[in-house]
Amino acid sequence: MEQLVVRLGAYAHESVHWIVWSSQQNEIIASGILDNAAELQSLSERAGRRPITALVPTSDVLLKWVELPPKAGRKALSAIPYMLEDEISGDINQQFFALGPQKANLQAVAIVNKSKVKLWLDMIKQAGLVCDQLVPDVLAIPQAQDGWAVLELGQQLLVRQDEWAGLQGEKEWLMPALGLHARQYKNTHEQALSVDNYSASQFDQVNEINSRSMPLELPMKVLAGGVAATKFNLLQGEFKIKTSKGAGLKQWRIAAVLATIALFTSVVDKVIEQQHIQTQLAELKSQIDSEYRRAFPNAGAYRDVRATMQSKMKVLEQGGGGASMLVMLNQLSAAFADSNIKPQSLRFDATRGELRMQVVANNFESLEQFKRLAQAQGFVVEQGAINNKDNQVIGSLAVRS
């Protein structure tokens, strides 16, 4: 399944990290960083019909475990805000309480100011997007089996302490705080704190931390993978996504009428179009036959022109030593020029007849144009990871002859 994951800031003017990721292929389709929430509208085409998950700063969310009375029912759950009243600053009526997992008589609760949830949802709504899931960012970090997990996102550190606890903040002040937590941990447990390190930061200078370097992936890819593993959603209660059955039924009726009209119109158009296409197809077949005879004047009769041409090309390739990097580049020169993309690195596999490239383009449309032009010349083009950087698009391509 493909999904769009965005990591919002605490305020609208803060940068927004985003990624379109395929969980089935474990592959980044596209990713980038927006200057602020106002630029979220640029992701509307990328979102398409993909589900959207928004990660929010854990510094604005209080994650707590609440001990409930034995065999507690719904009344006990509704009393949780008053059980935590002494631990929360500000008006309790202005706070939103979302329920997480439950273990025996322990109930996980996420507390966040209602105005903050409204702000995040407004960021999404003003961009013309619909958010399916709202998750505190540290809960998207893979949980360490024994210890903590740390991920670096821009100038911030995200720390997951356990199933329902974490820290998030600026790197310059959170790094010293980690050292303090590690010393307290060692004093309590008489051993160093184990940390799964998904960041480029090193903890070698902190004796109380046993750092385990994890695969250095794009931070948003790590978070997107973690989103797929978490079922928690802040969008509960008054913020739960509402659907109207009546409105939905009415929309389906209108859609059915429009579909019937469209089907009738389409049938008429298709009949006319088919007649026109048949005429064009006859002309095209005549042109193909003429060109084939011109290219291979001594060739005999044939059934399938595509198979015949491929056979002829294989003979020519074998006679000329097969595909080569220079031949492929020469054949692709027009595609490079017309799409205005520039290769940064090239690698050629002679056995596969495959050319792998890291390229720079002005936009995504340029990459698609190159792909179309190359395919029109008979090449097979596979597109890899694509990223935005400094108003340019950087992507990887594999081209086979």
C-alpha angles and dihedrals in degrees: 000000000000121000141174114232120189127183109211126203127236088257135029094250093059122098121268123217117206141179138181104212137178112217092191094053094031085226137139110233095181139335142174149141126265121207093229144344092274088072092059088096088072087070095060093098092045091050094056106151094329116126113256124220121187119204115205131197112275088213086077094047127069113212113201141167114222123199111224128198115265113280090009116183136196092295090061091051091051089052094058094097090058092045088058097039093107092053096051124078117216133023110335090211089064092057126089120216119204120187121230132181122328127221115190103302094344117101122194114223132186115204122196135158111264092227090058093053089049090050092053093046090048090054089056096041095049088055090057092248132127119221117215098182136022115197134174104248099236090060088065092061112097107258115244116237092227116010137357135320124220128197128180118219113180107303093342135087123216116200125189110199100179141323093308109017137073150142131234131179149103113329095229093064101026094058093063089043089056089055090052092049090048092053091050090049092051092049090052101039099026092230138083120274111254113224128190099215115208091165136082090241117107126221097190091115091061108078092193093061125079101200120203112195111225124199106293102239132161103285093232090053090056090049093045090053090050092050090061089057098049122078096185118116128183089205097095136125111000091005096050114125105260125212125190116218093196094050090045092052091049091050090051091052092051090046091051093053092046090047091054092051091045091049093053092047091046093053092054092046092047093054091052092042092049092055090050092047092050090055091049091046092055090051091047094050089052091052092047091051091049093051092045091052090048093051095043107026093169095050119115131219120317139191106199113034093193094054091043092051092047090051091050092049092051089053090050092047093050090049092050097047099265129270119336134186093246093049092050093047090049091051091047095047093097091049090052093048097046096045093041095223121146126210116231097184135010132200124178127201107198095189092056095033086232130147116200117197140181105210140184122218137175093237144345092269090064091057091049091048091052090049092052093047093048092048090050087060091054099263125135110228124195119189121214133183117342126198137180117232130165094343090308134102120234117193144159124238134187115202122190127187 
